[in-house]
Amino acid sequence: MSGTPVPSAPLPSTPPSPGAPAPPTPAVGNSRCSVVLTGGTKIGITKQFQLTGTGSPRESRGSYAWTVSNGNLTIFQGGNQPVCTFRAGVVDGDTDLTVTSTVGGRTCSATTTVGISKPTDEVSTFVKWKQFNFTVAEWKGKLLPADVDFSGITVVEVQVGPSADGCWFPTSNWNQVALSGGTWQIDSNNEYKGITKDQADADSVGWKPDAVRYYRAAGRAPCEAVIRQAMEVVPPSGPNVRYTTQDLKYGINPQDVYSERDGQRKSKGYLS
């Protein structure tokens, strides 16, 4: 039989229930790859640092090719692998960088800012009295802020002005107190560490026992010496970066001695 066919009616559709999430959009093109950056984002000034880029997909789709937008960062290892490590030289200011991976015809990027910070202050903590010069205290400095990684940077003490040595007198056998110019590297806890095994991990503050006996015999006790100490970061080039200034105090009393660093005092009984 011939004739005009009757059009078929479309099947009714079921509307989505209220509040139901929309179905995901199918991934197309570059949306099927990603780059994740890990590593420090708050770094101490003059510190060398490292970042790691992880690309996805990680299945075999040919070799990866990684690039980085910032000349301070270079590929350390894994330049043709799904996981690539980037290492920076010394960077003394905030740095923005974009890391890009290309694999299987897909290109994806990730951008981050690494904040480069100088210390804002430090906290002094008493460690111990020295073994032989037992009237000299050892103090450890801890750099702030605590959420910045300062490990590996170098700091040095610098004397600000002359000391105010109330124990000294013109014919004294002892020189007026002065800083020795101690230098420390900062460890993973942001604390002082000797740069070599022969260097102390702390700052020594106080009179030696012979000096205590001498000044007591000379009738000088009680007396005190005060030194103004500045702490500075040592950069690879250019001037040091000062981050705090504090007082060191050496005290001799008739029956004890004391050592003080930035307002933190420790006393010890000593009868000579």
KAURJO-V544916 format. One record per residue. N is the residue number from 1. RES is the residue in one small letter. SS is DSSP state (a for helix, b for strand, c for the rest). Layout:
BEGIN
n=N res=RES ss=SS
n=N res=RES ss=SS
END
This chain:
BEGIN
n=1 res=m ss=c
n=2 res=s ss=c
n=3 res=g ss=c
n=4 res=t ss=c
n=5 res=p ss=c
n=6 res=v ss=c
n=7 res=p ss=c
n=8 res=s ss=c
n=9 res=a ss=c
n=10 res=p ss=c
n=11 res=l ss=c
n=12 res=p ss=c
n=13 res=s ss=c
n=14 res=t ss=c
n=15 res=p ss=c
n=16 res=p ss=c
n=17 res=s ss=c
n=18 res=p ss=c
n=19 res=g ss=c
n=20 res=a ss=c
n=21 res=p ss=c
n=22 res=a ss=c
n=23 res=p ss=c
n=24 res=p ss=c
n=25 res=t ss=c
n=26 res=p ss=c
n=27 res=a ss=c
n=28 res=v ss=c
n=29 res=g ss=a
n=30 res=n ss=a
n=31 res=s ss=a
n=32 res=r ss=a
n=33 res=c ss=c
n=34 res=s ss=b
n=35 res=v ss=b
n=36 res=v ss=b
n=37 res=l ss=b
n=38 res=t ss=b
n=39 res=g ss=b
n=40 res=g ss=c
n=41 res=t ss=c
n=42 res=k ss=b
n=43 res=i ss=b
n=44 res=g ss=b
n=45 res=i ss=c
n=46 res=t ss=c
n=47 res=k ss=c
n=48 res=q ss=c
n=49 res=f ss=c
n=50 res=q ss=b
n=51 res=l ss=b
n=52 res=t ss=b
n=53 res=g ss=b
n=54 res=t ss=b
n=55 res=g ss=b
n=56 res=s ss=b
n=57 res=p ss=c
n=58 res=r ss=c
n=59 res=e ss=c
n=60 res=s ss=c
n=61 res=r ss=c
n=62 res=g ss=c
n=63 res=s ss=c
n=64 res=y ss=c
n=65 res=a ss=b
n=66 res=w ss=b
n=67 res=t ss=b
n=68 res=v ss=b
n=69 res=s ss=c
n=70 res=n ss=c
n=71 res=g ss=c
n=72 res=n ss=c
n=73 res=l ss=b
n=74 res=t ss=b
n=75 res=i ss=b
n=76 res=f ss=b
n=77 res=q ss=b
n=78 res=g ss=c
n=79 res=g ss=c
n=80 res=n ss=c
n=81 res=q ss=c
n=82 res=p ss=c
n=83 res=v ss=b
n=84 res=c ss=b
n=85 res=t ss=b
n=86 res=f ss=b
n=87 res=r ss=b
n=88 res=a ss=b
n=89 res=g ss=c
n=90 res=v ss=c
n=91 res=v ss=c
n=92 res=d ss=c
n=93 res=g ss=c
n=94 res=d ss=c
n=95 res=t ss=b
n=96 res=d ss=b
n=97 res=l ss=b
n=98 res=t ss=b
n=99 res=v ss=b
n=100 res=t ss=b
n=101 res=s ss=b
n=102 res=t ss=b
n=103 res=v ss=b
n=104 res=g ss=c
n=105 res=g ss=c
n=106 res=r ss=b
n=107 res=t ss=b
n=108 res=c ss=b
n=109 res=s ss=b
n=110 res=a ss=b
n=111 res=t ss=b
n=112 res=t ss=b
n=113 res=t ss=b
n=114 res=v ss=b
n=115 res=g ss=b
n=116 res=i ss=b
n=117 res=s ss=b
n=118 res=k ss=c
n=119 res=p ss=c
n=120 res=t ss=c
n=121 res=d ss=b
n=122 res=e ss=b
n=123 res=v ss=b
n=124 res=s ss=b
n=125 res=t ss=b
n=126 res=f ss=b
n=127 res=v ss=b
n=128 res=k ss=b
n=129 res=w ss=b
n=130 res=k ss=c
n=131 res=q ss=c
n=132 res=f ss=c
n=133 res=n ss=c
n=134 res=f ss=c
n=135 res=t ss=c
n=136 res=v ss=c
n=137 res=a ss=b
n=138 res=e ss=b
n=139 res=w ss=b
n=140 res=k ss=b
n=141 res=g ss=b
n=142 res=k ss=b
n=143 res=l ss=b
n=144 res=l ss=b
n=145 res=p ss=c
n=146 res=a ss=c
n=147 res=d ss=c
n=148 res=v ss=c
n=149 res=d ss=b
n=150 res=f ss=c
n=151 res=s ss=c
n=152 res=g ss=c
n=153 res=i ss=c
n=154 res=t ss=b
n=155 res=v ss=b
n=156 res=v ss=b
n=157 res=e ss=b
n=158 res=v ss=b
n=159 res=q ss=b
n=160 res=v ss=c
n=161 res=g ss=c
n=162 res=p ss=c
n=163 res=s ss=c
n=164 res=a ss=b
n=165 res=d ss=b
n=166 res=g ss=c
n=167 res=c ss=c
n=168 res=w ss=c
n=169 res=f ss=c
n=170 res=p ss=c
n=171 res=t ss=c
n=172 res=s ss=c
n=173 res=n ss=c
n=174 res=w ss=c
n=175 res=n ss=c
n=176 res=q ss=c
n=177 res=v ss=c
n=178 res=a ss=c
n=179 res=l ss=c
n=180 res=s ss=c
n=181 res=g ss=c
n=182 res=g ss=c
n=183 res=t ss=b
n=184 res=w ss=b
n=185 res=q ss=b
n=186 res=i ss=b
n=187 res=d ss=c
n=188 res=s ss=c
n=189 res=n ss=c
n=190 res=n ss=c
n=191 res=e ss=b
n=192 res=y ss=b
n=193 res=k ss=b
n=194 res=g ss=c
n=195 res=i ss=c
n=196 res=t ss=c
n=197 res=k ss=c
n=198 res=d ss=c
n=199 res=q ss=c
n=200 res=a ss=c
n=201 res=d ss=c
n=202 res=a ss=c
n=203 res=d ss=b
n=204 res=s ss=b
n=205 res=v ss=b
n=206 res=g ss=c
n=207 res=w ss=c
n=208 res=k ss=c
n=209 res=p ss=a
n=210 res=d ss=a
n=211 res=a ss=a
n=212 res=v ss=a
n=213 res=r ss=a
n=214 res=y ss=a
n=215 res=y ss=a
n=216 res=r ss=a
n=217 res=a ss=a
n=218 res=a ss=c
n=219 res=g ss=c
n=220 res=r ss=c
n=221 res=a ss=c
n=222 res=p ss=c
n=223 res=c ss=b
n=224 res=e ss=b
n=225 res=a ss=b
n=226 res=v ss=b
n=227 res=i ss=b
n=228 res=r ss=b
n=229 res=q ss=b
n=230 res=a ss=b
n=231 res=m ss=b
n=232 res=e ss=b
n=233 res=v ss=b
n=234 res=v ss=c
n=235 res=p ss=c
n=236 res=p ss=c
n=237 res=s ss=c
n=238 res=g ss=c
n=239 res=p ss=c
n=240 res=n ss=c
n=241 res=v ss=b
n=242 res=r ss=b
n=243 res=y ss=b
n=244 res=t ss=b
n=245 res=t ss=b
n=246 res=q ss=b
n=247 res=d ss=b
n=248 res=l ss=b
n=249 res=k ss=b
n=250 res=y ss=b
n=251 res=g ss=b
n=252 res=i ss=b
n=253 res=n ss=c
n=254 res=p ss=c
n=255 res=q ss=c
n=256 res=d ss=b
n=257 res=v ss=b
n=258 res=y ss=b
n=259 res=s ss=b
n=260 res=e ss=b
n=261 res=r ss=b
n=262 res=d ss=c
n=263 res=g ss=c
n=264 res=q ss=b
n=265 res=r ss=b
n=266 res=k ss=b
n=267 res=s ss=b
n=268 res=k ss=b
n=269 res=g ss=b
n=270 res=y ss=c
n=271 res=l ss=c
n=272 res=s ss=c
END
